[in-house]
């Protein structure tokens, strides 16, 4: 899901708590993000309609109103252009802090971080997420890139936990927490997309909390 602005609360006021707010981007940065968003939308529309194999970089660039050279400034391959950047989750991981010692405090902090990010997801990004997940079901190459993207986030979160966890946080514990967090994240969004396709309405954050509680019950 591509993100352009700091997430705001339901009333449209201050940014949602728990998500870092970056400085207002300068004009050059805004234009770069807008171009990435246009390319992403074009890639989703074309691959959704005709499949990845039949879609070319030239077609995506033309629909986005840019040159092929500009496309490659932002994405390495056409399949990558379909995937959301998970920018908000990356920012939240990089800003993660937690009080208390031990793995349990770290895991709960990560869970709350994820819930906050999910709750702040704009409606337009929810709809885009649903479309992308349909594409992932039928495009194995794009699904492979999505898996690699998730693994990079696991490593990013693992490293953050190691830096902030103190003496009680070892590599195995940090990796387990990070892998568990990404499992919950992916399971929540996949289930939410299935429910949405079936015409069922459920807030993603509500579903995430159900998954979180289900995991706790399994672990005792």
URJO-V700859 format. One record per residue. N is the residue number from 1. SS is DSSP state (H for helix, E for strand, - for the rest). PHI is phi in radians with two decimals (999 if undefined). Layout:
# URJO-V700859
{{N SS PHI} {N SS PHI}}
This chain:
# URJO-V700859
{{1 - 999} {2 - -1.53} {3 - -2.11} {4 - -1.99} {5 - -2.15} {6 - -1.04} {7 - -1.12} {8 E -2.08} {9 - -1.32} {10 - -1.09} {11 - -1.49} {12 - 1.36} {13 - -1.65} {14 - -1.22} {15 E -1.03} {16 - -1.09} {17 - -1.17} {18 - 1.56} {19 - -2.01} {20 - -1.10} {21 - -1.87} {22 - -1.50} {23 - -1.03} {24 - -1.03} {25 - -1.17} {26 - -1.29} {27 H -1.05} {28 H -1.11} {29 H -1.17} {30 H -1.06} {31 H -1.14} {32 H -1.12} {33 H -1.15} {34 H -1.13} {35 H -1.14} {36 H -1.04} {37 H -1.13} {38 H -1.11} {39 H -1.12} {40 H -1.05} {41 H -1.08} {42 H -1.09} {43 H -1.12} {44 H -1.09} {45 H -1.08} {46 H -1.23} {47 H -1.23} {48 H -1.09} {49 H -1.46} {50 H -2.27} {51 - 1.53} {52 - -1.21} {53 - -1.13} {54 - -1.46} {55 - -1.73} {56 - -1.96} {57 H -1.05} {58 H -1.06} {59 H -1.14} {60 H -1.10} {61 H -1.07} {62 H -1.09} {63 H -1.17} {64 H -1.39} {65 - 1.37} {66 - -2.27} {67 - -1.51} {68 H -1.09} {69 H -1.07} {70 H -1.12} {71 H -0.93} {72 H -1.29} {73 H -1.27} {74 H -1.90} {75 - -2.40} {76 - -1.36} {77 - -2.49} {78 H -1.09} {79 H -1.11} {80 H -1.14} {81 H -1.14} {82 H -1.30} {83 - -1.41} {84 - -1.22} {85 - -1.44} {86 - 0.93} {87 H -1.08} {88 H -1.14} {89 H -1.15} {90 H -1.05} {91 H -1.07} {92 H -1.14} {93 H -1.08} {94 H -1.16} {95 - -1.80} {96 - -1.08} {97 - -2.32} {98 - -2.63} {99 - -1.68} {100 - 1.61} {101 - -1.74} {102 - 1.75} {103 H -1.07} {104 H -1.10} {105 H -1.12} {106 H -1.15} {107 H -1.09} {108 H -1.16} {109 H -1.13} {110 H -1.14} {111 H -1.09} {112 H -1.18} {113 H -1.05} {114 H -1.11} {115 H -1.09} {116 H -1.14} {117 H -1.11} {118 H -1.11} {119 H -1.12} {120 - -1.56} {121 - -1.15} {122 - -1.15} {123 H -1.03} {124 H -1.11} {125 H -1.32} {126 H -1.07} {127 H -1.14} {128 H -1.14} {129 H -1.08} {130 H -1.10} {131 H -1.15} {132 H -1.11} {133 H -1.20} {134 H -1.13} {135 H -1.10} {136 H -1.05} {137 H -1.14} {138 H -2.01} {139 - -2.14} {140 H -1.09} {141 H -1.15} {142 H -1.22} {143 H -1.08} {144 H -1.12} {145 H -1.14} {146 H -1.10} {147 H -1.11} {148 H -1.14} {149 H -1.10} {150 H -1.10} {151 H -1.13} {152 H -1.11} {153 H -1.18} {154 H -1.02} {155 H -1.14} {156 H -1.11} {157 H -1.20} {158 H -0.96} {159 H -1.14} {160 H -1.13} {161 H -1.12} {162 H -1.12} {163 H -1.26} {164 H -1.79} {165 - -1.50} {166 H 1.27} {167 H -1.15} {168 H -1.43} {169 - -1.92} {170 - -1.76} {171 H -1.09} {172 H -1.10} {173 H -1.11} {174 H -1.09} {175 H -1.17} {176 H -1.10} {177 H -1.12} {178 H -1.14} {179 H -1.14} {180 H -1.10} {181 H -1.08} {182 H -1.26} {183 H -1.07} {184 H -1.10} {185 H -1.04} {186 H -1.16} {187 H -1.09} {188 H -1.06} {189 H -1.18} {190 H -1.12} {191 H -1.14} {192 H -1.05} {193 H -1.11} {194 H -1.10} {195 H -1.12} {196 H -1.11} {197 H -1.12} {198 - -1.49} {199 - 1.47} {200 - -1.67} {201 - -1.83} {202 - -2.61} {203 - -1.12} {204 H -0.98} {205 H -1.17} {206 H -1.13} {207 H -1.16} {208 H -1.05} {209 H -1.13} {210 H -1.12} {211 H -1.11} {212 H -1.08} {213 H -1.20} {214 H -1.10} {215 H -1.12} {216 H -1.12} {217 H -1.14} {218 H -1.10} {219 H -1.43} {220 - 1.33}}
